[in-house]
Amino acid sequence: PLSPDPADIHIEDIAHHLSLLCRYNGGIIRFLSVAEHCVRVSRRAEWLVAVTGRDPIVAAKWGLLHDAAEYPLNHMPRPVKYAPGMEGRRAIEHQLGRVILTKFGLPLEEPPEIKVADLEMLSAEVRQLKPGAWADPEWRATAPGGTLLDPPDVGALGWSPEEARAAFLIRFHELWGP
């Protein structure tokens, strides 16, 4: 991850690793993988862009890969990820993310809907899987913009790693083709 080579990056590896990484460093009432989060952000971003009249596929692809750089680095939960002293870790993740985006033919500029979809999913995840944090103003203040959004209805969260891996790869092939 410190000197990424696009030839060494494979979607199957990303799907496998992200399906086994638990969001919130495991501090939730049931397992939720980064892969499931990415699939859900992808779907939500596609929907958010579709209502604008712009092509929703770029946003859907971006949503699927928005946390892909975590695959060799692990998931770093808020607020630790943005704490002073973590700039080096964020720089490594940023560089690896750029290589991944380029490898899969995406623009380096994040569509604005990704942040919205990501925050909406964060809100849905916290409400379902970290209920004490939903009511805690101190924890809520660590969300981007200092607040959690009212989450969309996303159904029950918590796919198994096998389900998350399969859903991630299915979504990838829906968007990029076989």
C-alpha positions as CSV (number, residue, x, y, z in Angstrom):
1,P,0.0,0.0,0.0
2,L,3.0,2.4,0.4
3,S,3.9,2.2,-3.3
4,P,0.8,0.9,-5.1
5,D,1.1,-0.7,-8.5
6,P,-2.1,-0.9,-10.4
7,A,-1.2,-4.3,-11.8
8,D,-1.3,-5.6,-8.2
9,I,-4.8,-4.4,-7.5
10,H,-7.6,-6.8,-8.2
11,I,-11.3,-6.3,-7.5
12,E,-11.6,-9.8,-6.0
13,D,-9.0,-8.9,-3.4
14,I,-10.8,-5.7,-2.6
15,A,-14.1,-7.5,-2.3
16,H,-12.6,-10.2,-0.1
17,H,-10.8,-7.9,2.3
18,L,-13.7,-5.3,2.6
19,S,-16.2,-8.1,3.3
20,L,-14.2,-9.1,6.3
21,L,-13.5,-5.6,7.7
22,C,-16.0,-4.6,10.3
23,R,-17.1,-1.0,10.4
24,Y,-16.7,1.0,13.7
25,N,-13.8,-1.3,14.6
26,G,-16.4,-3.9,15.7
27,G,-18.0,-1.5,18.3
28,I,-21.5,-2.3,17.0
29,I,-24.3,-4.7,18.0
30,R,-23.8,-7.0,15.0
31,F,-21.3,-7.3,12.2
32,L,-21.4,-4.8,9.3
33,S,-18.7,-5.0,6.7
34,V,-17.1,-2.2,4.8
35,A,-18.1,-4.1,1.6
36,E,-21.8,-3.9,2.6
37,H,-21.4,-0.2,3.4
38,C,-19.8,0.4,-0.1
39,V,-22.6,-1.5,-1.9
40,R,-25.2,0.5,-0.1
41,V,-23.4,3.9,-0.7
42,S,-23.2,2.9,-4.4
43,R,-26.9,2.3,-4.7
44,R,-27.8,5.5,-2.8
45,A,-25.4,7.6,-4.8
46,E,-26.8,6.3,-8.0
47,W,-30.3,7.2,-6.8
48,L,-29.2,10.7,-5.7
49,V,-27.6,11.5,-9.0
50,A,-30.4,10.0,-11.1
51,V,-32.8,12.7,-9.9
52,T,-30.4,15.4,-11.2
53,G,-30.4,14.3,-14.8
54,R,-26.7,13.6,-14.8
55,D,-25.3,10.1,-15.6
56,P,-25.6,8.2,-12.3
57,I,-23.2,5.4,-13.2
58,V,-20.0,7.4,-12.3
59,A,-21.5,8.1,-8.9
60,A,-22.5,4.5,-8.4
61,K,-19.0,3.3,-9.3
62,W,-17.4,5.9,-7.1
63,G,-19.7,4.9,-4.2
64,L,-18.7,1.3,-4.6
65,L,-15.0,2.1,-4.5
66,H,-15.1,5.1,-2.1
67,D,-13.5,3.0,0.8
68,A,-11.6,0.6,-1.4
69,A,-8.2,1.9,-0.2
70,E,-9.1,0.4,3.2
71,Y,-8.6,-3.1,1.8
72,P,-4.9,-3.4,2.7
73,L,-5.0,-0.7,5.5
74,N,-8.0,-1.7,7.6
75,H,-11.0,0.5,8.5
76,M,-10.2,3.5,10.7
77,P,-13.3,4.7,12.6
78,R,-14.2,8.3,13.3
79,P,-13.0,10.4,15.1
80,V,-9.6,8.6,15.2
81,K,-9.2,8.8,11.4
82,Y,-9.4,12.6,11.5
83,A,-7.5,13.1,14.8
84,P,-4.3,15.2,14.8
85,G,-1.3,12.9,14.1
86,M,-3.2,10.8,11.6
87,E,-2.3,12.8,8.5
88,G,0.2,10.2,7.4
89,R,-2.3,7.4,7.5
90,R,-4.8,9.6,5.5
91,A,-2.1,10.5,3.0
92,I,-1.4,6.8,2.3
93,E,-5.1,6.0,2.0
94,H,-5.6,9.0,-0.3
95,Q,-2.7,8.0,-2.6
96,L,-3.8,4.3,-2.8
97,G,-7.4,5.5,-3.4
98,R,-6.2,7.6,-6.4
99,V,-4.4,4.5,-7.9
100,I,-7.6,2.4,-7.4
101,L,-9.8,5.0,-9.0
102,T,-7.4,5.4,-12.0
103,K,-7.1,1.6,-12.4
104,F,-10.9,1.3,-12.7
105,G,-11.3,4.3,-15.0
106,L,-12.9,6.8,-12.6
107,P,-12.3,10.5,-12.4
108,L,-10.3,11.6,-9.3
109,E,-12.8,14.2,-8.3
110,E,-15.4,12.7,-6.0
111,P,-19.0,13.4,-7.1
112,P,-20.8,15.5,-4.4
113,E,-23.5,12.9,-3.9
114,I,-20.9,10.4,-2.5
115,K,-20.5,12.5,0.7
116,V,-24.3,12.7,1.1
117,A,-24.8,9.0,0.5
118,D,-21.9,8.1,2.8
119,L,-23.3,10.4,5.6
120,E,-26.8,9.0,5.1
121,M,-25.4,5.4,5.4
122,L,-23.4,6.4,8.5
123,S,-26.6,7.7,10.0
124,A,-28.6,4.6,9.2
125,E,-25.7,2.4,10.5
126,V,-25.4,4.3,13.8
127,R,-29.2,4.3,14.3
128,Q,-29.4,0.5,13.8
129,L,-26.1,-0.7,15.1
130,K,-24.9,1.9,17.6
131,P,-28.1,3.0,19.2
132,G,-26.4,4.7,22.2
133,A,-24.3,6.8,19.9
134,W,-27.4,8.0,18.0
135,A,-28.6,9.8,21.1
136,D,-25.1,11.0,22.2
137,P,-24.5,14.6,21.1
138,E,-20.7,14.3,21.6
139,W,-20.6,11.3,19.2
140,R,-23.0,12.9,16.8
141,A,-20.7,15.9,16.6
142,T,-17.9,13.8,15.1
143,A,-20.0,13.3,12.0
144,P,-19.1,15.4,9.0
145,G,-20.8,18.8,9.4
146,G,-21.3,18.1,13.1
147,T,-24.5,16.2,12.8
148,L,-26.1,12.9,11.6
149,L,-28.8,13.1,8.9
150,D,-32.1,11.4,9.3
151,P,-31.3,8.1,7.7
152,P,-33.1,6.7,4.7
153,D,-34.9,3.4,5.1
154,V,-32.2,0.9,4.1
155,G,-33.7,-2.2,5.6
156,A,-31.9,-4.5,8.0
157,L,-28.1,-4.1,8.0
158,G,-25.6,-6.8,8.7
159,W,-24.9,-9.2,5.8
160,S,-22.5,-12.0,6.4
161,P,-19.0,-11.7,5.0
162,E,-19.9,-14.1,2.2
163,E,-23.1,-12.2,1.3
164,A,-21.2,-8.9,1.4
165,R,-18.4,-10.2,-0.8
166,A,-20.9,-11.6,-3.3
167,A,-23.0,-8.4,-3.4
168,F,-19.8,-6.3,-3.8
169,L,-18.7,-8.4,-6.8
170,I,-22.2,-8.5,-8.3
171,R,-22.5,-4.7,-8.0
172,F,-19.0,-4.3,-9.6
173,H,-20.0,-6.4,-12.6
174,E,-23.4,-4.6,-12.9
175,L,-21.5,-1.3,-13.2
176,W,-18.4,-2.3,-15.2
177,G,-19.6,-5.4,-17.0
178,P,-18.2,-8.9,-16.9
